[in-house]
Amino acid sequence: MSEAIRFQDQVVIVTGAGGGLGRTHALLFAKHGAKVVVNDLGGSTHGEGANSSAADKVVEEIRAAGGTAVANHDSVTDGEKIVQHALDAFGRIDVVVNNAGILRDKTFHKMEDADWDLVYKVHVEGAYKVTRAAWPHMREQGYGRVIFTASTSGIYGNFGQSNYGMAKLGLYGLTRTLAIEGRKNNILVNAIAPTGGTRMTEGLIPPQVFEQLKPELISPLVVYLASQACEETSGLFEVGGGWIGKTRWERSLGVGFDPRAGFSPEDVAASWQQICDFDGAAHPADNIEALKEMMEHLQKYAL
Ligand SMILES: NC(=O)c1ccc[n+]([C@@H]2O[C@H](COP(=O)([O-])OP(=O)(O)OC[C@H]3O[C@@H](n4cnc5c(N)ncnc54)[C@H](O)[C@@H]3O)[C@@H](O)[C@H]2O)c1
């Protein structure tokens, strides 16, 4: 049995925690002793309107269960206000869970700038703003945990979600670099790609499966990743319905052409099968590992 995970004297911001996945994250953090900032603008799935009652209700739930929480109603695009609220209420910030999100699904040929921009703003700029404002505090105290919420729609693509997929995979790119930059200050950064039955997925998932995909089944991973017990950083985890898996890059061993002689598009065509052959594939964990095959190839032709 692992040691109990506790957040004694730790402060956690969960964005978009007025409903769906963010709500169950916030409840579980509070259950494990964290002081929680329940952020939610309270708008629609499409990013319209605002309503403070969403966050307030979750705070009431946490308090009724004996936990500690405050509500915050700012948009994540005003991330510095959310972080300031955490500092004003609790004096520190240990964990940021970037969870707030909206959808503006449209096929690419119908995509309008407003749909593209708003999805970027909430998911990417919002996560940037909150995390950027919390970052100096985490650096200074030599401790921090950041979770970004990506999506399988970003990892694998999904019809009608070019804007959303762009934003969600962008967050994984952000995860990878912040993990590198944060490591020396003990700031660990991971991403999840959840699947949960929420208002965002209602009507898209068959009702019986929707029922099984309870948001509560995603939060234990988030709480673990955000805890002192966790040493993981730079990870991407697909999670839902009580199942968790880790996703990583895979690259074929590739084909090397003589860099002095050059090569033609026909040479590429002739080698296509080998270029795309994943037998014995590499799983580069960082940029240095990623460049290894290319550098070894160059060395064969070194002057
Ligand atoms: N449900 C899924 O299967 C699924 C799959 C992949 C990714 N996700 C991601 O998980 C996260 C949570 O989604 P959910 O399914 O719980 O949806 P949800 O709509 O229930 O929750 C999203 C919350 O974010 C809040 N929000 C939206 N814009 C905001 C803003 N500007 N500032 C603050 N709060 C804002 C909303 O009010 C809402 O309460 C999102 O980032 C979503 O993209 C969900």
The ligand as an SDF file (V2000), in Angstrom:
LIG
                    3D

 44 48  0  0  0  0  0  0  0  0999 V2000
  -14.7200   15.6250  -21.3240 N   0  0  0  0  0  0  0  0  0  0  0  0
  -13.8280   15.0770  -22.1540 C   0  0  0  0  0  0  0  0  0  0  0  0
  -13.9780   13.9300  -22.6270 O   0  0  0  0  0  0  0  0  0  0  0  0
  -12.5930   15.8250  -22.5220 C   0  0  0  0  0  0  0  0  0  0  0  0
  -11.7460   15.2680  -23.4910 C   0  0  0  0  0  0  0  0  0  0  0  0
  -10.5570   15.8950  -23.7990 C   0  0  0  0  0  0  0  0  0  0  0  0
  -10.2310   17.0720  -23.1560 C   0  0  0  0  0  0  0  0  0  0  0  0
  -11.0960   17.6140  -22.2530 N   0  0  0  0  0  0  0  0  0  0  0  0
  -10.7050   18.8680  -21.6260 C   0  0  0  0  0  0  0  0  0  0  0  0
  -10.9290   18.7660  -20.2390 O   0  0  0  0  0  0  0  0  0  0  0  0
  -11.2020   20.0650  -19.7150 C   0  0  0  0  0  0  0  0  0  0  0  0
  -12.4820   20.0250  -18.9030 C   0  0  0  0  0  0  0  0  0  0  0  0
  -13.5610   19.7730  -19.7920 O   0  0  0  0  0  0  0  0  0  0  0  0
  -14.9780   19.2150  -19.3200 P   0  0  0  0  0  0  0  0  0  0  0  0
  -15.2590   18.0450  -20.1650 O   0  0  0  0  0  0  0  0  0  0  0  0
  -15.0060   19.0830  -17.8610 O   0  0  0  0  0  0  0  0  0  0  0  0
  -15.9380   20.3960  -19.8360 O   0  0  0  0  0  0  0  0  0  0  0  0
  -16.8800   21.3970  -19.0160 P   0  0  0  0  0  0  0  0  0  0  0  0
  -17.4870   22.2820  -20.0340 O   0  0  0  0  0  0  0  0  0  0  0  0
  -17.7690   20.6380  -18.1140 O   0  0  0  0  0  0  0  0  0  0  0  0
  -15.8480   22.1850  -18.0980 O   0  0  0  0  0  0  0  0  0  0  0  0
  -15.0720   23.2280  -18.5640 C   0  0  0  0  0  0  0  0  0  0  0  0
  -15.1660   24.3480  -17.5620 C   0  0  0  0  0  0  0  0  0  0  0  0
  -14.2810   25.4050  -17.9800 O   0  0  0  0  0  0  0  0  0  0  0  0
  -14.9500   26.6280  -17.6790 C   0  0  0  0  0  0  0  0  0  0  0  0
  -14.3950   27.6950  -18.5080 N   0  0  0  0  0  0  0  0  0  0  0  0
  -14.5450   27.8740  -19.8460 C   0  0  0  0  0  0  0  0  0  0  0  0
  -13.9070   28.9810  -20.2520 N   0  0  0  0  0  0  0  0  0  0  0  0
  -13.3190   29.5170  -19.1400 C   0  0  0  0  0  0  0  0  0  0  0  0
  -12.5090   30.6640  -18.9180 C   0  0  0  0  0  0  0  0  0  0  0  0
  -12.1940   31.4890  -19.9240 N   0  0  0  0  0  0  0  0  0  0  0  0
  -12.0780   30.9010  -17.6640 N   0  0  0  0  0  0  0  0  0  0  0  0
  -12.4140   30.0850  -16.6410 C   0  0  0  0  0  0  0  0  0  0  0  0
  -13.1960   28.9950  -16.7970 N   0  0  0  0  0  0  0  0  0  0  0  0
  -13.6410   28.7120  -18.0310 C   0  0  0  0  0  0  0  0  0  0  0  0
  -16.3940   26.3620  -17.9990 C   0  0  0  0  0  0  0  0  0  0  0  0
  -17.2570   27.2950  -17.3720 O   0  0  0  0  0  0  0  0  0  0  0  0
  -16.5680   24.9400  -17.4910 C   0  0  0  0  0  0  0  0  0  0  0  0
  -17.0400   24.8790  -16.1590 O   0  0  0  0  0  0  0  0  0  0  0  0
  -11.2390   20.9930  -20.9180 C   0  0  0  0  0  0  0  0  0  0  0  0
   -9.9840   21.6050  -21.0860 O   0  0  0  0  0  0  0  0  0  0  0  0
  -11.5110   20.0640  -22.0710 C   0  0  0  0  0  0  0  0  0  0  0  0
  -11.0720   20.5880  -23.2950 O   0  0  0  0  0  0  0  0  0  0  0  0
  -12.2600   17.0270  -21.9240 C   0  0  0  0  0  0  0  0  0  0  0  0
  1  2  1  0
  2  3  2  0
  2  4  1  0
  4  5  1  0
  4 44  2  0
  5  6  2  0
  6  7  1  0
  7  8  2  0
  8  9  1  0
  8 44  1  0
  9 10  1  0
  9 42  1  0
 10 11  1  0
 11 12  1  0
 11 40  1  0
 12 13  1  0
 13 14  1  0
 14 15  2  0
 14 16  1  0
 14 17  1  0
 17 18  1  0
 18 19  2  0
 18 20  1  0
 18 21  1  0
 21 22  1  0
 22 23  1  0
 23 24  1  0
 23 38  1  0
 24 25  1  0
 25 26  1  0
 25 36  1  0
 26 27  1  0
 26 35  1  0
 27 28  2  0
 28 29  1  0
 29 30  1  0
 29 35  2  0
 30 31  1  0
 30 32  2  0
 32 33  1  0
 33 34  2  0
 34 35  1  0
 36 37  1  0
 36 38  1  0
 38 39  1  0
 40 41  1  0
 40 42  1  0
 42 43  1  0
M  CHG  2   8   1  16  -1
M  END
$$$$
